Amino acid sequence: MSPPIPEVIGTIAELRDRLSLTTQNFAVAGADTRVVLVPTMGALHAGHLALARRARELGDTVVVSVFVNPLQFGAGEDLDQYPRTLDADVSALAELGVPYVFAPTAQEMYPDGAAETRVGAGPVGSLYEGAARPGHFDGMLTVVAKLINIVDPDAVVFGQKDAQQVHLIERMVAELNFRASVDVVPTVREEGGLALSSRNQYLDPVQRESARSLSAGLAAAASVASQGAPAALAAAHAVIDAQPLVKLDYLVVVHPQTFLPVDDDYRGPARMLVAALVGTTRLIDNVPLDIT
Ligand code: AMP
């Protein structure tokens, strides 16, 4: 028997009603009352589905939000072109037994236009992705804070693919004392290593082939990480710089706690971050480095 189609809910009031009724009923029945939130912008692929699967392990009442958040897009970015595939998203989630999809309009989330009260991402929010996309992380944290307040989940699930996002969310959840725990799922990749992304569908076959150099460069870096951050950077550059279609934006080794670049003589766990333009498509990836 196939699981029921998820209920698609568009308003905050209705979602809150459904969740409180469900958890009350589950409590009476002695069933699992944990609520788990998976924030997404839709156009779901196997990476998102891995998050939803993890969420089902963490609790029975899973809410996958599908909201292309205007607040985190800059002028001239792909807000209007961003793929919107709600029907397919809902069908994919049905297979996983996800009961609720929260798909609000921008008007529902921001009834007074762009929110004036925003969560500030702080100094790390202006580095790397934040340098290329000013205001992006304030917009992202603001919508995640809103979604957490709307759903009041026990856990919220994110992908390691967006490492800087994970860092900033973990810091927000700690510093603003949200009760939700943050669960992070490893990056899902296609055969050949390219990290799955909703934006990969913008790539033509030649660009897609070139884009594989990002994950290949990170893998090369990880394999020589014991020689230190400069050797890891050189190994990644050798692979990525050989691809003329890949316009590197940043390649950096950061400290896992501060997310600031490490010194050349740093020893310990670290993470390498990369971002590049392939054609007009912006791609990011990252890998842990063991610099011991
Ligand atoms: P997005 O819809 O791009 O905002 O992503 C929603 C969530 O899915 C974020 O937590 C992402 O980090 C996560 N995600 C996106 N791509 C992947 C991937 N390839 N592997 C794991 N998680 C991913």
py3Dmol code that shows the C-alpha trace and the ligand (Angstrom):
import py3Dmol

protein = """\
ATOM      1  CA  MET A   1       0.000   0.000   0.000  1.00  0.00           C
ATOM      2  CA  SER A   2       1.479   3.373  -0.952  1.00  0.00           C
ATOM      3  CA  PRO A   3       1.610   6.025   1.773  1.00  0.00           C
ATOM      4  CA  PRO A   4      -0.942   8.852   1.656  1.00  0.00           C
ATOM      5  CA  ILE A   5      -0.116  11.962  -0.359  1.00  0.00           C
ATOM      6  CA  PRO A   6       1.233  14.708   1.940  1.00  0.00           C
ATOM      7  CA  GLU A   7      -1.210  17.422   2.840  1.00  0.00           C
ATOM      8  CA  VAL A   8      -0.149  20.712   1.241  1.00  0.00           C
ATOM      9  CA  ILE A   9      -0.816  23.603   3.595  1.00  0.00           C
ATOM     10  CA  GLY A  10      -0.484  27.234   2.524  1.00  0.00           C
ATOM     11  CA  THR A  11      -1.306  29.241   5.615  1.00  0.00           C
ATOM     12  CA  ILE A  12       0.450  29.612   8.952  1.00  0.00           C
ATOM     13  CA  ALA A  13      -2.818  29.399  10.922  1.00  0.00           C
ATOM     14  CA  GLU A  14      -3.857  26.134   9.253  1.00  0.00           C
ATOM     15  CA  LEU A  15      -0.427  24.563   9.707  1.00  0.00           C
ATOM     16  CA  ARG A  16      -0.387  25.433  13.412  1.00  0.00           C
ATOM     17  CA  ASP A  17      -3.902  23.983  13.845  1.00  0.00           C
ATOM     18  CA  ARG A  18      -3.008  20.743  12.076  1.00  0.00           C
ATOM     19  CA  LEU A  19       0.215  20.323  14.068  1.00  0.00           C
ATOM     20  CA  SER A  20      -1.363  20.960  17.435  1.00  0.00           C
ATOM     21  CA  LEU A  21      -4.248  18.568  16.663  1.00  0.00           C
ATOM     22  CA  THR A  22      -1.865  15.881  15.393  1.00  0.00           C
ATOM     23  CA  THR A  23       0.479  16.065  18.366  1.00  0.00           C
ATOM     24  CA  GLN A  24      -2.460  16.105  20.819  1.00  0.00           C
ATOM     25  CA  ASN A  25      -3.929  12.993  19.167  1.00  0.00           C
ATOM     26  CA  PHE A  26      -0.549  11.262  19.103  1.00  0.00           C
ATOM     27  CA  ALA A  27      -0.003  12.098  22.787  1.00  0.00           C
ATOM     28  CA  VAL A  28      -3.376  10.593  23.734  1.00  0.00           C
ATOM     29  CA  ALA A  29      -2.539   7.478  21.700  1.00  0.00           C
ATOM     30  CA  GLY A  30       0.887   7.238  23.352  1.00  0.00           C
ATOM     31  CA  ALA A  31       2.513   7.655  19.907  1.00  0.00           C
ATOM     32  CA  ASP A  32       5.584   9.642  18.859  1.00  0.00           C
ATOM     33  CA  THR A  33       4.829  13.365  19.191  1.00  0.00           C
ATOM     34  CA  ARG A  34       8.123  14.691  17.830  1.00  0.00           C
ATOM     35  CA  VAL A  35       7.830  17.316  15.094  1.00  0.00           C
ATOM     36  CA  VAL A  36      10.658  17.687  12.585  1.00  0.00           C
ATOM     37  CA  LEU A  37      11.097  20.527  10.079  1.00  0.00           C
ATOM     38  CA  VAL A  38      12.972  20.347   6.762  1.00  0.00           C
ATOM     39  CA  PRO A  39      13.247  23.814   5.176  1.00  0.00           C
ATOM     40  CA  THR A  40      13.684  23.795   1.375  1.00  0.00           C
ATOM     41  CA  MET A  41      13.106  25.981  -1.642  1.00  0.00           C
ATOM     42  CA  GLY A  42      11.559  23.062  -3.545  1.00  0.00           C
ATOM     43  CA  ALA A  43      12.653  21.568  -6.896  1.00  0.00           C
ATOM     44  CA  LEU A  44      13.440  18.584  -4.731  1.00  0.00           C
ATOM     45  CA  HIS A  45      16.214  16.165  -5.689  1.00  0.00           C
ATOM     46  CA  ALA A  46      17.786  13.183  -3.948  1.00  0.00           C
ATOM     47  CA  GLY A  47      19.707  15.507  -1.585  1.00  0.00           C
ATOM     48  CA  HIS A  48      16.488  16.997  -0.235  1.00  0.00           C
ATOM     49  CA  LEU A  49      14.935  13.538  -0.032  1.00  0.00           C
ATOM     50  CA  ALA A  50      17.850  12.359   2.123  1.00  0.00           C
ATOM     51  CA  LEU A  51      16.956  15.193   4.526  1.00  0.00           C
ATOM     52  CA  ALA A  52      13.283  14.143   4.542  1.00  0.00           C
ATOM     53  CA  ARG A  53      14.282  10.523   5.161  1.00  0.00           C
ATOM     54  CA  ARG A  54      16.456  11.608   8.089  1.00  0.00           C
ATOM     55  CA  ALA A  55      13.580  13.705   9.399  1.00  0.00           C
ATOM     56  CA  ARG A  56      11.293  10.634   9.375  1.00  0.00           C
ATOM     57  CA  GLU A  57      13.891   8.854  11.538  1.00  0.00           C
ATOM     58  CA  LEU A  58      13.800  11.745  14.001  1.00  0.00           C
ATOM     59  CA  GLY A  59      10.020  11.984  14.322  1.00  0.00           C
ATOM     60  CA  ASP A  60       6.660  10.992  12.859  1.00  0.00           C
ATOM     61  CA  THR A  61       5.314  14.475  12.223  1.00  0.00           C
ATOM     62  CA  VAL A  62       7.537  15.830   9.459  1.00  0.00           C
ATOM     63  CA  VAL A  63       6.944  19.215   7.857  1.00  0.00           C
ATOM     64  CA  VAL A  64       8.837  19.903   4.637  1.00  0.00           C
ATOM     65  CA  SER A  65       8.577  23.575   3.820  1.00  0.00           C
ATOM     66  CA  VAL A  66       8.775  24.625   0.183  1.00  0.00           C
ATOM     67  CA  PHE A  67       9.302  28.352  -0.045  1.00  0.00           C
ATOM     68  CA  VAL A  68      11.471  30.314  -2.456  1.00  0.00           C
ATOM     69  CA  ASN A  69      12.365  33.057  -0.008  1.00  0.00           C
ATOM     70  CA  PRO A  70      12.630  36.431  -1.780  1.00  0.00           C
ATOM     71  CA  LEU A  71      14.527  37.877   1.194  1.00  0.00           C
ATOM     72  CA  GLN A  72      17.612  35.756   0.483  1.00  0.00           C
ATOM     73  CA  PHE A  73      17.893  36.624  -3.225  1.00  0.00           C
ATOM     74  CA  GLY A  74      19.791  39.711  -4.338  1.00  0.00           C
ATOM     75  CA  ALA A  75      18.884  41.998  -7.225  1.00  0.00           C
ATOM     76  CA  GLY A  76      19.811  40.293 -10.506  1.00  0.00           C
ATOM     77  CA  GLU A  77      19.809  36.791  -8.947  1.00  0.00           C
ATOM     78  CA  ASP A  78      17.617  33.907 -10.137  1.00  0.00           C
ATOM     79  CA  LEU A  79      14.521  34.476  -7.916  1.00  0.00           C
ATOM     80  CA  ASP A  80      12.137  34.543 -10.895  1.00  0.00           C
ATOM     81  CA  GLN A  81      13.849  31.709 -12.796  1.00  0.00           C
ATOM     82  CA  TYR A  82      14.270  29.476  -9.717  1.00  0.00           C
ATOM     83  CA  PRO A  83      12.591  26.125 -10.588  1.00  0.00           C
ATOM     84  CA  ARG A  84       9.164  25.609  -9.004  1.00  0.00           C
ATOM     85  CA  THR A  85       7.878  22.018  -9.195  1.00  0.00           C
ATOM     86  CA  LEU A  86       5.443  21.672  -6.277  1.00  0.00           C
ATOM     87  CA  ASP A  87       3.377  18.767  -7.678  1.00  0.00           C
ATOM     88  CA  ALA A  88       6.465  16.651  -8.345  1.00  0.00           C
ATOM     89  CA  ASP A  89       7.893  17.635  -4.938  1.00  0.00           C
ATOM     90  CA  VAL A  90       4.726  16.453  -3.170  1.00  0.00           C
ATOM     91  CA  SER A  91       4.727  13.129  -5.050  1.00  0.00           C
ATOM     92  CA  ALA A  92       8.381  12.498  -4.169  1.00  0.00           C
ATOM     93  CA  LEU A  93       7.681  13.187  -0.487  1.00  0.00           C
ATOM     94  CA  ALA A  94       4.663  10.827  -0.478  1.00  0.00           C
ATOM     95  CA  GLU A  95       7.052   7.898  -1.014  1.00  0.00           C
ATOM     96  CA  LEU A  96       8.807   8.810   2.236  1.00  0.00           C
ATOM     97  CA  GLY A  97       5.707   9.103   4.386  1.00  0.00           C
ATOM     98  CA  VAL A  98       5.978  12.860   4.927  1.00  0.00           C
ATOM     99  CA  PRO A  99       2.572  14.033   6.197  1.00  0.00           C
ATOM    100  CA  TYR A 100       2.824  17.815   5.649  1.00  0.00           C
ATOM    101  CA  VAL A 101       4.212  20.139   3.008  1.00  0.00           C
ATOM    102  CA  PHE A 102       4.102  23.797   4.028  1.00  0.00           C
ATOM    103  CA  ALA A 103       4.054  25.887   0.849  1.00  0.00           C
ATOM    104  CA  PRO A 104       3.148  29.462   1.768  1.00  0.00           C
ATOM    105  CA  THR A 105       3.044  32.412  -0.609  1.00  0.00           C
ATOM    106  CA  ALA A 106       5.437  35.340  -0.143  1.00  0.00           C
ATOM    107  CA  GLN A 107       2.372  37.360   0.908  1.00  0.00           C
ATOM    108  CA  GLU A 108       1.629  34.828   3.682  1.00  0.00           C
ATOM    109  CA  MET A 109       5.214  34.935   4.982  1.00  0.00           C
ATOM    110  CA  TYR A 110       5.740  38.694   4.511  1.00  0.00           C
ATOM    111  CA  PRO A 111       2.294  40.310   4.675  1.00  0.00           C
ATOM    112  CA  ASP A 112       3.790  43.789   5.089  1.00  0.00           C
ATOM    113  CA  GLY A 113       6.303  43.347   2.280  1.00  0.00           C
ATOM    114  CA  ALA A 114       9.943  42.618   3.098  1.00  0.00           C
ATOM    115  CA  ALA A 115      10.327  42.040   6.856  1.00  0.00           C
ATOM    116  CA  GLU A 116      11.849  44.975   8.687  1.00  0.00           C
ATOM    117  CA  THR A 117      12.906  42.796  11.615  1.00  0.00           C
ATOM    118  CA  ARG A 118      15.703  40.511  10.479  1.00  0.00           C
ATOM    119  CA  VAL A 119      18.206  38.136  11.993  1.00  0.00           C
ATOM    120  CA  GLY A 120      21.762  39.407  11.429  1.00  0.00           C
ATOM    121  CA  ALA A 121      24.285  36.801  10.362  1.00  0.00           C
ATOM    122  CA  GLY A 122      27.229  38.733  11.864  1.00  0.00           C
ATOM    123  CA  PRO A 123      30.763  38.956  10.424  1.00  0.00           C
ATOM    124  CA  VAL A 124      30.860  35.390   9.017  1.00  0.00           C
ATOM    125  CA  GLY A 125      27.677  36.271   7.118  1.00  0.00           C
ATOM    126  CA  SER A 126      29.693  38.701   4.987  1.00  0.00           C
ATOM    127  CA  LEU A 127      32.370  36.176   3.994  1.00  0.00           C
ATOM    128  CA  TYR A 128      32.451  33.613   1.129  1.00  0.00           C
ATOM    129  CA  GLU A 129      28.822  33.196  -0.047  1.00  0.00           C
ATOM    130  CA  GLY A 130      27.917  36.350   1.866  1.00  0.00           C
ATOM    131  CA  ALA A 131      30.586  38.385   0.046  1.00  0.00           C
ATOM    132  CA  ALA A 132      29.175  37.324  -3.318  1.00  0.00           C
ATOM    133  CA  ARG A 133      25.550  37.631  -2.185  1.00  0.00           C
ATOM    134  CA  PRO A 134      25.207  40.611   0.192  1.00  0.00           C
ATOM    135  CA  GLY A 135      22.260  40.167   2.576  1.00  0.00           C
ATOM    136  CA  HIS A 136      21.747  36.539   1.555  1.00  0.00           C
ATOM    137  CA  PHE A 137      22.447  35.073   4.972  1.00  0.00           C
ATOM    138  CA  ASP A 138      20.375  37.653   6.870  1.00  0.00           C
ATOM    139  CA  GLY A 139      17.464  36.734   4.582  1.00  0.00           C
ATOM    140  CA  MET A 140      18.097  33.011   5.001  1.00  0.00           C
ATOM    141  CA  LEU A 141      18.375  33.185   8.810  1.00  0.00           C
ATOM    142  CA  THR A 142      15.267  35.366   9.004  1.00  0.00           C
ATOM    143  CA  VAL A 143      13.116  32.883   7.104  1.00  0.00           C
ATOM    144  CA  VAL A 144      14.536  29.902   9.020  1.00  0.00           C
ATOM    145  CA  ALA A 145      13.792  31.698  12.311  1.00  0.00           C
ATOM    146  CA  LYS A 146      10.249  32.371  11.097  1.00  0.00           C
ATOM    147  CA  LEU A 147       9.755  28.751  10.008  1.00  0.00           C
ATOM    148  CA  ILE A 148      11.067  27.475  13.349  1.00  0.00           C
ATOM    149  CA  ASN A 149       8.689  29.811  15.189  1.00  0.00           C
ATOM    150  CA  ILE A 150       5.763  28.735  13.000  1.00  0.00           C
ATOM    151  CA  VAL A 151       6.366  24.962  13.257  1.00  0.00           C
ATOM    152  CA  ASP A 152       8.018  24.842  16.715  1.00  0.00           C
ATOM    153  CA  PRO A 153       9.882  21.635  15.790  1.00  0.00           C
ATOM    154  CA  ASP A 154      11.872  19.362  18.071  1.00  0.00           C
ATOM    155  CA  ALA A 155      14.479  19.070  15.333  1.00  0.00           C
ATOM    156  CA  VAL A 156      15.294  20.871  12.116  1.00  0.00           C
ATOM    157  CA  VAL A 157      17.279  19.182   9.344  1.00  0.00           C
ATOM    158  CA  PHE A 158      19.800  20.781   6.968  1.00  0.00           C
ATOM    159  CA  GLY A 159      22.290  19.545   4.361  1.00  0.00           C
ATOM    160  CA  GLN A 160      26.062  19.730   4.764  1.00  0.00           C
ATOM    161  CA  LYS A 161      26.193  20.853   1.117  1.00  0.00           C
ATOM    162  CA  ASP A 162      25.571  24.410   2.376  1.00  0.00           C
ATOM    163  CA  ALA A 163      28.304  24.392   5.032  1.00  0.00           C
ATOM    164  CA  GLN A 164      28.312  28.132   5.778  1.00  0.00           C
ATOM    165  CA  GLN A 165      24.525  28.037   6.121  1.00  0.00           C
ATOM    166  CA  VAL A 166      24.810  25.164   8.605  1.00  0.00           C
ATOM    167  CA  HIS A 167      27.426  27.080  10.603  1.00  0.00           C
ATOM    168  CA  LEU A 168      25.259  30.204  10.788  1.00  0.00           C
ATOM    169  CA  ILE A 169      22.091  28.282  11.648  1.00  0.00           C
ATOM    170  CA  GLU A 170      23.811  26.332  14.431  1.00  0.00           C
ATOM    171  CA  ARG A 171      25.050  29.646  15.822  1.00  0.00           C
ATOM    172  CA  MET A 172      21.617  31.281  15.563  1.00  0.00           C
ATOM    173  CA  VAL A 173      19.900  28.339  17.247  1.00  0.00           C
ATOM    174  CA  ALA A 174      22.443  28.435  20.097  1.00  0.00           C
ATOM    175  CA  GLU A 175      22.608  32.219  20.506  1.00  0.00           C
ATOM    176  CA  LEU A 176      18.857  32.838  20.222  1.00  0.00           C
ATOM    177  CA  ASN A 177      18.011  29.813  22.408  1.00  0.00           C
ATOM    178  CA  PHE A 178      15.692  28.002  20.017  1.00  0.00           C
ATOM    179  CA  ARG A 179      14.637  24.691  21.557  1.00  0.00           C
ATOM    180  CA  ALA A 180      15.010  22.764  18.269  1.00  0.00           C
ATOM    181  CA  SER A 181      18.078  20.613  17.732  1.00  0.00           C
ATOM    182  CA  VAL A 182      19.920  20.946  14.408  1.00  0.00           C
ATOM    183  CA  ASP A 183      20.582  17.769  12.455  1.00  0.00           C
ATOM    184  CA  VAL A 184      22.991  17.806   9.494  1.00  0.00           C
ATOM    185  CA  VAL A 185      22.863  15.298   6.620  1.00  0.00           C
ATOM    186  CA  PRO A 186      25.956  14.545   4.463  1.00  0.00           C
ATOM    187  CA  THR A 187      26.082  15.939   0.922  1.00  0.00           C
ATOM    188  CA  VAL A 188      24.412  13.742  -1.687  1.00  0.00           C
ATOM    189  CA  ARG A 189      26.354  13.612  -4.966  1.00  0.00           C
ATOM    190  CA  GLU A 190      25.686  12.317  -8.451  1.00  0.00           C
ATOM    191  CA  GLU A 191      27.916   9.676  -9.950  1.00  0.00           C
ATOM    192  CA  GLY A 192      31.108  11.544 -10.823  1.00  0.00           C
ATOM    193  CA  GLY A 193      30.970  13.586  -7.626  1.00  0.00           C
ATOM    194  CA  LEU A 194      28.962  16.712  -8.524  1.00  0.00           C
ATOM    195  CA  ALA A 195      26.944  17.743  -5.460  1.00  0.00           C
ATOM    196  CA  LEU A 196      23.225  17.650  -6.224  1.00  0.00           C
ATOM    197  CA  SER A 197      21.694  21.100  -6.486  1.00  0.00           C
ATOM    198  CA  SER A 198      18.431  22.453  -7.850  1.00  0.00           C
ATOM    199  CA  ARG A 199      20.614  24.794  -9.926  1.00  0.00           C
ATOM    200  CA  ASN A 200      22.388  21.881 -11.710  1.00  0.00           C
ATOM    201  CA  GLN A 201      19.484  21.844 -14.171  1.00  0.00           C
ATOM    202  CA  TYR A 202      20.784  25.157 -15.549  1.00  0.00           C
ATOM    203  CA  LEU A 203      23.994  23.361 -16.724  1.00  0.00           C
ATOM    204  CA  ASP A 204      24.425  22.017 -20.252  1.00  0.00           C
ATOM    205  CA  PRO A 205      26.300  18.691 -20.624  1.00  0.00           C
ATOM    206  CA  VAL A 206      29.696  20.336 -21.252  1.00  0.00           C
ATOM    207  CA  GLN A 207      29.283  22.659 -18.265  1.00  0.00           C
ATOM    208  CA  ARG A 208      28.199  19.721 -16.106  1.00  0.00           C
ATOM    209  CA  GLU A 209      31.374  17.846 -17.018  1.00  0.00           C
ATOM    210  CA  SER A 210      33.487  20.913 -16.100  1.00  0.00           C
ATOM    211  CA  ALA A 211      31.553  21.348 -12.861  1.00  0.00           C
ATOM    212  CA  ARG A 212      32.783  17.939 -11.695  1.00  0.00           C
ATOM    213  CA  SER A 213      36.196  19.546 -11.186  1.00  0.00           C
ATOM    214  CA  LEU A 214      34.849  21.183  -8.006  1.00  0.00           C
ATOM    215  CA  SER A 215      34.250  17.908  -6.168  1.00  0.00           C
ATOM    216  CA  ALA A 216      37.338  16.387  -7.803  1.00  0.00           C
ATOM    217  CA  GLY A 217      39.438  19.312  -6.558  1.00  0.00           C
ATOM    218  CA  LEU A 218      38.053  18.937  -3.037  1.00  0.00           C
ATOM    219  CA  ALA A 219      38.798  15.204  -3.099  1.00  0.00           C
ATOM    220  CA  ALA A 220      42.377  15.930  -4.227  1.00  0.00           C
ATOM    221  CA  ALA A 221      42.716  18.406  -1.353  1.00  0.00           C
ATOM    222  CA  ALA A 222      41.400  15.921   1.209  1.00  0.00           C
ATOM    223  CA  SER A 223      43.898  13.309   0.045  1.00  0.00           C
ATOM    224  CA  VAL A 224      46.895  15.570   0.811  1.00  0.00           C
ATOM    225  CA  ALA A 225      45.394  17.366   3.841  1.00  0.00           C
ATOM    226  CA  SER A 226      47.919  15.796   6.216  1.00  0.00           C
ATOM    227  CA  GLN A 227      50.567  17.988   4.498  1.00  0.00           C
ATOM    228  CA  GLY A 228      48.753  21.162   5.645  1.00  0.00           C
ATOM    229  CA  ALA A 229      46.300  23.767   4.323  1.00  0.00           C
ATOM    230  CA  PRO A 230      48.653  25.252   1.652  1.00  0.00           C
ATOM    231  CA  ALA A 231      49.216  21.795   0.113  1.00  0.00           C
ATOM    232  CA  ALA A 232      45.465  21.099   0.169  1.00  0.00           C
ATOM    233  CA  LEU A 233      44.745  24.437  -1.537  1.00  0.00           C
ATOM    234  CA  ALA A 234      47.416  23.801  -4.184  1.00  0.00           C
ATOM    235  CA  ALA A 235      45.994  20.342  -4.924  1.00  0.00           C
ATOM    236  CA  ALA A 236      42.452  21.704  -5.361  1.00  0.00           C
ATOM    237  CA  HIS A 237      43.647  24.632  -7.508  1.00  0.00           C
ATOM    238  CA  ALA A 238      45.551  22.257  -9.808  1.00  0.00           C
ATOM    239  CA  VAL A 239      42.321  20.399 -10.620  1.00  0.00           C
ATOM    240  CA  ILE A 240      39.884  23.336 -10.760  1.00  0.00           C
ATOM    241  CA  ASP A 241      42.109  25.886 -12.524  1.00  0.00           C
ATOM    242  CA  ALA A 242      42.604  23.402 -15.382  1.00  0.00           C
ATOM    243  CA  GLN A 243      38.922  23.904 -16.351  1.00  0.00           C
ATOM    244  CA  PRO A 244      38.466  27.037 -18.480  1.00  0.00           C
ATOM    245  CA  LEU A 245      34.652  26.989 -18.081  1.00  0.00           C
ATOM    246  CA  VAL A 246      34.930  27.144 -14.282  1.00  0.00           C
ATOM    247  CA  LYS A 247      35.366  30.675 -12.927  1.00  0.00           C
ATOM    248  CA  LEU A 248      36.514  30.209  -9.343  1.00  0.00           C
ATOM    249  CA  ASP A 249      35.038  32.667  -6.834  1.00  0.00           C
ATOM    250  CA  TYR A 250      36.663  31.414  -3.625  1.00  0.00           C
ATOM    251  CA  LEU A 251      38.600  28.406  -2.416  1.00  0.00           C
ATOM    252  CA  VAL A 252      39.385  28.546   1.273  1.00  0.00           C
ATOM    253  CA  VAL A 253      40.218  26.353   4.262  1.00  0.00           C
ATOM    254  CA  VAL A 254      38.248  27.350   7.352  1.00  0.00           C
ATOM    255  CA  HIS A 255      38.281  26.452  11.021  1.00  0.00           C
ATOM    256  CA  PRO A 256      35.252  24.270  11.845  1.00  0.00           C
ATOM    257  CA  GLN A 257      34.281  26.350  14.914  1.00  0.00           C
ATOM    258  CA  THR A 258      34.947  29.941  13.825  1.00  0.00           C
ATOM    259  CA  PHE A 259      34.532  29.445  10.086  1.00  0.00           C
ATOM    260  CA  LEU A 260      37.457  31.876   9.611  1.00  0.00           C
ATOM    261  CA  PRO A 261      40.379  30.978   7.301  1.00  0.00           C
ATOM    262  CA  VAL A 262      43.053  28.911   9.053  1.00  0.00           C
ATOM    263  CA  ASP A 263      46.728  29.914   9.182  1.00  0.00           C
ATOM    264  CA  ASP A 264      49.193  28.068   6.927  1.00  0.00           C
ATOM    265  CA  ASP A 265      50.636  26.156   9.897  1.00  0.00           C
ATOM    266  CA  TYR A 266      47.206  25.193  11.369  1.00  0.00           C
ATOM    267  CA  ARG A 267      46.836  21.611  12.559  1.00  0.00           C
ATOM    268  CA  GLY A 268      43.477  19.992  13.332  1.00  0.00           C
ATOM    269  CA  PRO A 269      40.077  19.482  11.746  1.00  0.00           C
ATOM    270  CA  ALA A 270      39.095  21.975   9.049  1.00  0.00           C
ATOM    271  CA  ARG A 271      36.752  22.389   6.108  1.00  0.00           C
ATOM    272  CA  MET A 272      37.521  23.435   2.551  1.00  0.00           C
ATOM    273  CA  LEU A 273      34.874  25.581   0.844  1.00  0.00           C
ATOM    274  CA  VAL A 274      34.611  26.270  -2.862  1.00  0.00           C
ATOM    275  CA  ALA A 275      32.342  28.393  -5.032  1.00  0.00           C
ATOM    276  CA  ALA A 276      32.502  28.946  -8.768  1.00  0.00           C
ATOM    277  CA  LEU A 277      30.495  30.161 -11.691  1.00  0.00           C
ATOM    278  CA  VAL A 278      30.019  27.653 -14.471  1.00  0.00           C
ATOM    279  CA  GLY A 279      28.480  29.700 -17.248  1.00  0.00           C
ATOM    280  CA  THR A 280      26.017  31.826 -15.285  1.00  0.00           C
ATOM    281  CA  THR A 281      25.324  29.095 -12.711  1.00  0.00           C
ATOM    282  CA  ARG A 282      26.771  29.565  -9.244  1.00  0.00           C
ATOM    283  CA  LEU A 283      27.823  26.279  -7.619  1.00  0.00           C
ATOM    284  CA  ILE A 284      29.194  25.584  -4.145  1.00  0.00           C
ATOM    285  CA  ASP A 285      30.685  22.548  -2.445  1.00  0.00           C
ATOM    286  CA  ASN A 286      32.791  21.669   0.597  1.00  0.00           C
ATOM    287  CA  VAL A 287      34.674  18.824   2.201  1.00  0.00           C
ATOM    288  CA  PRO A 288      36.071  18.122   5.674  1.00  0.00           C
ATOM    289  CA  LEU A 289      39.885  18.146   5.905  1.00  0.00           C
ATOM    290  CA  ASP A 290      41.861  16.297   8.514  1.00  0.00           C
ATOM    291  CA  ILE A 291      44.995  18.458   8.840  1.00  0.00           C
ATOM    292  CA  THR A 292      46.855  16.431  11.453  1.00  0.00           C
TER     293      THR A 292
END
"""
ligand_1 = """\
23
AMP
P 17.594 24.458 -0.891
O 16.278 23.969 -1.390
O 18.654 24.512 -1.940
O 17.484 25.700 -0.069
O 18.112 23.354 0.112
C 17.305 22.900 1.164
C 18.126 21.995 2.041
O 18.593 20.890 1.278
C 19.358 22.692 2.625
O 19.523 22.270 3.970
C 20.460 22.162 1.751
O 21.725 22.140 2.391
C 19.978 20.754 1.471
N 20.630 20.213 0.289
C 20.666 20.765 -0.950
N 21.419 20.014 -1.775
C 21.878 18.964 -1.033
C 22.711 17.834 -1.305
N 23.237 17.623 -2.507
N 22.967 16.968 -0.299
C 22.444 17.172 0.938
N 21.644 18.209 1.254
C 21.369 19.096 0.285
"""
view = py3Dmol.view(width=600, height=400)
view.addModel(protein, "pdb")
view.setStyle({"model": 0}, {"cartoon": {"style": "trace"}})
view.addModel(ligand_1, "xyz")
view.setStyle({"model": 1}, {"stick": {}})
view.zoomTo()
view.show()
